[in-house]
Amino acid sequence: MENKFHGRASPDMFKRVGLALDPHLQETTYIMCYSQRLYGWVMIRLLPHMPPLVFARFDNLSDAKSHSQALKQLMPDAKFLIFFDRGLPMEQDE
């Protein structure tokens, strides 16, 4: 699907680019892509003198930890971080 989004958000923007609201959070509305909601566990590699590199997403923590252990055997000096991505807070009109 081609994304032709330019400028300000239109009312149907969320449908066009495949964004979905996270229904589990009551106090603040969070927004994230549907594919990111499917794979909420994110693994990043911490590199010296560079920003963190997101290189893998997983649907459960067990898969992320298993992948991390395998990478640690291949690259013992590398530093990895696993976290759950809740999405970005969506601005709410008051």
N, C-alpha and C positions, 0 to 999 in steps of 0.2 A: 504494500500500500504506500503510495507516494504521499509525503507530508508537504502540503503547500501552505503551512502556517507562517504568516508574516505579521508582525505588528501586535496589536492588542488581542486579547482572548475574545473569541466569539462564543455565543451561548452553546454551540454544539462542538466546541473545540475538544472537550473531553472524549466525546464519542469518536471523533475523527482520528485522534492520535492514540487511541487505545488506553486512556487513563482511567483509573478506577479509584473510588474512595475506599479507605480502610474502615470497615464497619465496626471494628472492635474498640475504637478509641472514641470516647464520649466527649471529653473536655475540649479537644482540639481536632479539627478535621485534617487528616493527612492524605496526601495524594501521591500515587506512584503508578508507574506503568503496569499493565496487567501481567506482562511477562515477569517483571520484577516481583510482583506479589506472589507468583507461583514459586519463585526461587528466592526466598527472603534471606537466606543465610549467605553472607558475602565473605569471600576470602581475599585478603589483600596481602601483598608482599611489601614489607618495609625496606626501602632502599636508602643507603646513605646519600645525603645531599640531593635528594629527589623527593617529589611528592609520592605518597603511597600509591601503589599500582593495584587497582581492582582487576583480578584476572579470572575469577571463578565465582559462580553462584550455584547454590544448592537448595533443594527443597526441604532438607532436614539436616539437623546438626550432626547426626551420626555420619552421614556421607561427607560432610565438610571436614570432620575430624579425621576420618579415614584417609581422605585425600591429603590432608595436612601431614599425617604420619608418613605416607609414602613419599611426599616431597621432601620431608626432613631426612629421609634415608638417602635420597638422591643429592640433596644440597644441605649438608649438615650445618653450614654457617649461615644459611638464609633465615630471615625472621619473617614469620607469617602471623597474621591476626585474623580471627574469625569473629564476626559480629552479625547481629540481626538488623537488617535495614528496615526501619519503620516507614520510611518515605520522608518527603518534605512537608513541613507545615503549609497548609493552604491559607492564604489571606482571606479573612472573613469580613464581609461588610457589616457594619453595626448599624 
